[in-house]
Amino acid sequence: QTFSLANKVQGVYRPERNESYMTVNITAKKIQVTQAFSDYATKKIEAKLDRFFSGDADCKVTLSEQKNMITCEVTVRTAGLIFRSEQKATDKNDAFDACIDRIIRQIRKKNSFTAHSRADLTMLLKNRLISR
């Protein structure tokens, strides 16, 4: 494993990622997608969503235009879970940012629900063992 000099100086060992496990597909319907938007979307997805997934994840971004409004759909699939968001805005960057924020909220809600469910189950088992 390799790590950068900046991480050595800070005293924190963080191995660099050679390859991202997040696969990003960008599709457009009735609209042109520039390379700049494609790069922006890929960097934002990797920066915001990559930390939530330890394994392989597929992200699909679909842009379409209807009546001067841009519709952005973002779908993230990983290990049996699907997170999906759809937002409309006049600018594709605004619609995309709103989708990413909504996906992050969904992931955090799912993670907190799972943590609370585990805590409730643990408490239930402890109470059962104590009462016997």
Phi, psi and chi 1 to 4 in degrees:
 res  aa     phi    psi   chi1   chi2   chi3   chi4
   1 GLN       -  140.7  -66.9 -177.5   -3.8      -
   2 THR  -110.5  154.0   61.3      -      -      -
   3 PHE  -144.7  156.1   52.1   95.4      -      -
   4 SER   -82.4  162.5   66.2      -      -      -
   5 LEU   -65.8  -34.1 -175.6   60.6      -      -
   6 ALA   -62.7  -36.8      -      -      -      -
   7 ASN   -70.3  -32.4  -69.8  -24.7      -      -
   8 LYS   -65.1  -43.2  -83.1 -173.3 -172.5  176.6
   9 VAL   -64.1  -38.6  172.8      -      -      -
  10 GLN   -75.3  -13.6  -66.8  174.2   -1.9      -
  11 GLY    82.5   11.6      -      -      -      -
  12 VAL  -112.7  128.0  178.0      -      -      -
  13 TYR   -93.1  112.5  174.8   71.2      -      -
  14 ARG  -129.9  108.9  -66.8 -176.4 -171.9  133.4
  15 PRO   -65.5  140.7   15.3  -21.8      -      -
  16 GLU   -74.6  147.7  -69.9 -178.3    5.2      -
  17 ARG   -88.0  124.3  -66.0 -176.9 -177.2  178.7
  18 ASN   -79.9  -36.2  -65.9  -25.9      -      -
  19 GLU  -144.2  136.6 -162.6   64.3   39.4      -
  20 SER   -82.3  143.7  176.5      -      -      -
  21 TYR   -87.1   -7.3  -66.5  111.6      -      -
  22 MET   -87.3  119.3  177.7   88.6   49.1      -
  23 THR   -95.5  125.3  -54.9      -      -      -
  24 VAL  -114.5  124.2  178.0      -      -      -
  25 ASN  -117.7  126.7  -64.9  -35.2      -      -
  26 ILE  -115.0  123.9  -61.0  174.0      -      -
  27 THR  -124.2  145.4  -48.9      -      -      -
  28 ALA  -128.9  141.9      -      -      -      -
  29 LYS  -124.4  120.3  -61.6  176.7 -175.7  175.2
  30 LYS    59.9   29.4  -60.6 -179.4 -176.6  178.1
  31 ILE  -155.3  150.4 -169.4  172.5      -      -
  32 GLN   -93.7  133.6  -71.1  -71.6  -17.4      -
  33 VAL  -106.7  123.2  175.7      -      -      -
  34 THR   -81.5  162.9   61.8      -      -      -
  35 GLN   -65.2  -33.7 -174.6   64.0   34.0      -
  36 ALA   -62.5  -43.8      -      -      -      -
  37 PHE   -66.7  -39.5  177.4   78.7      -      -
  38 SER   -60.8  -44.6  178.9      -      -      -
  39 ASP   -64.7  -42.9  -66.2  -20.0      -      -
  40 TYR   -60.2  -46.3  170.7   75.7      -      -
  41 ALA   -65.1  -43.6      -      -      -      -
  42 THR   -63.4  -44.9  -56.3      -      -      -
  43 LYS   -65.0  -41.2  -74.0  179.3 -175.8  176.6
  44 LYS   -66.8  -41.0 -178.4  122.9 -178.2  174.2
  45 ILE   -64.5  -45.7  -72.6  169.9      -      -
  46 GLU   -64.9  -37.6  -72.2  177.9   -5.4      -
  47 ALA   -72.1  -40.5      -      -      -      -
  48 LYS   -90.6  -38.7  -64.3  -82.0 -171.2  171.8
  49 LEU  -102.8  -21.6  -61.1 -179.6      -      -
  50 ASP   -62.6  -29.2 -149.1   20.1      -      -
  51 ARG   -71.7  -20.0   61.0 -173.3  164.6  142.2
  52 PHE   -83.5  -20.0  -68.7  110.7      -      -
  53 PHE  -116.1  126.8  -54.9  112.2      -      -
  54 SER   -89.8  -27.0   58.3      -      -      -
  55 GLY  -105.9 -158.0      -      -      -      -
  56 ASP   -70.5  141.7  -67.2  -21.9      -      -
  57 ALA  -144.2  143.1      -      -      -      -
  58 ASP  -113.8  133.2  -65.0  -34.6      -      -
  59 CYS  -122.8  128.3 -178.2      -      -      -
  60 LYS  -119.5  125.0 -177.5  177.7  179.3 -176.2
  61 VAL  -113.0  125.2  178.5      -      -      -
  62 THR  -122.7  126.5  -55.1      -      -      -
  63 LEU  -113.0  138.6  -67.0  169.3      -      -
  64 SER  -146.1  157.5   61.7      -      -      -
  65 GLU  -121.5  130.3 -176.1  175.3   10.6      -
  66 GLN  -142.3  120.6  -61.6  171.3   -6.0      -
  67 LYS    53.3   50.8  -62.4 -178.3 -177.6  177.7
  68 ASN    61.7   17.6  -63.5  -30.3      -      -
  69 MET  -117.2  136.9  -66.3  -69.3  -74.0      -
  70 ILE   -94.7  127.1  -55.0  -70.1      -      -
  71 THR  -105.3  126.5  -56.9      -      -      -
  72 CYS  -117.1  127.5 -179.1      -      -      -
  73 GLU  -117.7  129.3  -58.7  172.1   20.5      -
  74 VAL  -123.6  125.8  177.6      -      -      -
  75 THR  -124.9  127.3  -54.3      -      -      -
  76 VAL  -117.9  124.5  179.1      -      -      -
  77 ARG  -117.8  130.0  -64.7  172.2 -170.9 -114.9
  78 THR  -157.1  133.1  179.8      -      -      -
  79 ALA    38.5   51.2      -      -      -      -
  80 GLY    83.2    1.5      -      -      -      -
  81 LEU  -112.3  143.3  -63.0  172.5      -      -
  82 ILE  -129.8  125.8  -62.2  173.7      -      -
  83 PHE  -115.8  130.1  -60.0  100.1      -      -
  84 ARG  -138.3  141.9 -175.0  179.3 -179.7  -79.2
  85 SER  -143.4  145.9  174.1      -      -      -
  86 GLU  -137.6  127.0  179.2  177.3  -23.6      -
  87 GLN  -135.4  151.6  -65.7  -68.0  -42.7      -
  88 LYS  -120.7  141.5  -67.7 -177.1 -179.4 -176.2
  89 ALA  -159.5  170.8      -      -      -      -
  90 THR   -80.1  -21.4   55.4      -      -      -
  91 ASP  -117.9  138.0 -177.2   36.3      -      -
  92 LYS   -68.0  -31.3   57.9 -173.4  163.7 -169.5
  93 ASN   -67.0  -40.3  -71.4  -15.4      -      -
  94 ASP   -64.7  -43.0  -67.0  -20.9      -      -
  95 ALA   -63.8  -41.9      -      -      -      -
  96 PHE   -65.2  -44.7  176.2   73.3      -      -
  97 ASP   -61.4  -40.3  -69.1  -18.5      -      -
  98 ALA   -64.6  -38.3      -      -      -      -
  99 CYS   -63.3  -45.0  -79.0      -      -      -
 100 ILE   -63.2  -42.5  -66.2  -62.6      -      -
 101 ASP   -61.2  -40.4  -68.3  -19.2      -      -
 102 ARG   -67.8  -38.8 -169.0  173.8 -132.0 -176.9
 103 ILE   -63.6  -42.3  -66.1  -94.7      -      -
 104 ILE   -61.6  -41.5  -70.1  171.6      -      -
 105 ARG   -61.4  -41.3  -83.4 -164.4  -54.3 -101.7
 106 GLN   -62.8  -42.9  -70.1  175.7    7.6      -
 107 ILE   -65.8  -44.4  -66.6  168.9      -      -
 108 ARG   -64.0  -38.6  -74.0 -172.1  177.6  146.2
 109 LYS   -63.5  -43.3 -177.2  177.1  178.7 -179.4
 110 LYS   -64.2  -42.2  179.4 -115.2  161.9 -146.3
 111 ASN   -66.4  -40.7  -73.8  -15.4      -      -
 112 SER   -69.4  -37.2   68.0      -      -      -
 113 PHE   -62.5  -43.4  178.0   74.5      -      -
 114 THR   -63.9  -42.0  -55.4      -      -      -
 115 ALA   -65.2  -42.6      -      -      -      -
 116 HIS   -66.7  -37.5  -70.9  -51.8      -      -
 117 SER   -64.2  -41.3  -63.5      -      -      -
 118 ARG   -65.7  -40.7  -72.7 -178.0 -171.7  152.4
 119 ALA   -64.7  -42.1      -      -      -      -
 120 ASP   -63.8  -40.9  -67.8  -17.0      -      -
 121 LEU   -65.1  -42.1 -179.1   62.5      -      -
 122 THR   -62.4  -44.3  -55.8      -      -      -
 123 MET   -63.9  -40.8 -170.0   60.0  111.5      -
 124 LEU   -61.9  -45.1  178.8   69.4      -      -
 125 LEU   -65.0  -40.4  -69.3  174.7      -      -
 126 LYS   -63.1  -43.0  -76.6 -177.4 -179.4  177.6
 127 ASN   -63.9  -37.9  -71.9  -19.4      -      -
 128 ARG   -65.8  -42.6 -108.6 -168.7 -148.9  169.2
 129 LEU   -68.2  -36.3  -69.2  174.4      -      -
 130 ILE   -70.0  -38.4  -69.1  172.2      -      -
 131 SER   -73.1  -16.6   64.4      -      -      -
 132 ARG   -81.2      -  -74.8 -174.8 -179.1 -174.2
